[in-house]
Amino acid sequence: MSQHHAQIQRAHAVHSLEMGVNSARDRLGCIIHGSHGYP
């Protein structure tokens, strides 16, 4: 695997992780704040 490919994979993994953290934070915020904006 080339170094460039590894960088792309790592960036994608970080992005996926950030997306997961953001959606988890949204869900937590919904529970904590009692917001009804989320299903």
LOKOLMAR-629668 format. One record per residue (C-alpha): x, y, z; residue in one letter; residue number from 0. Coordinates in steps of 0.25 Angstrom, whole numbers, always signed. Layout:
N
(r (X,Y,Z),"A",NUM);
...
This chain:
39
(r (+0,+0,+0),"M",0);
(r (+6,+14,-4),"S",1);
(r (+8,+24,+7),"Q",2);
(r (-2,+33,-1),"H",3);
(r (-13,+22,+0),"H",4);
(r (-10,+21,+15),"A",5);
(r (-12,+35,+17),"Q",6);
(r (-26,+35,+10),"I",7);
(r (-30,+23,+18),"Q",8);
(r (-26,+30,+31),"R",9);
(r (-33,+43,+27),"A",10);
(r (-46,+35,+24),"H",11);
(r (-45,+27,+37),"A",12);
(r (-43,+40,+45),"V",13);
(r (-55,+46,+37),"H",14);
(r (-64,+34,+40),"S",15);
(r (-60,+35,+55),"L",16);
(r (-63,+50,+56),"E",17);
(r (-77,+47,+49),"M",18);
(r (-80,+36,+59),"G",19);
(r (-76,+45,+71),"V",20);
(r (-84,+56,+66),"N",21);
(r (-97,+47,+64),"S",22);
(r (-94,+41,+78),"A",23);
(r (-93,+55,+84),"R",24);
(r (-106,+59,+77),"D",25);
(r (-113,+47,+83),"R",26);
(r (-107,+50,+97),"L",27);
(r (-111,+65,+96),"G",28);
(r (-125,+60,+92),"C",29);
(r (-126,+52,+105),"I",30);
(r (-119,+62,+114),"I",31);
(r (-127,+74,+109),"H",32);
(r (-140,+67,+106),"G",33);
(r (-140,+73,+92),"S",34);
(r (-151,+67,+83),"H",35);
(r (-144,+71,+70),"G",36);
(r (-138,+56,+69),"Y",37);
(r (-146,+44,+67),"P",38);
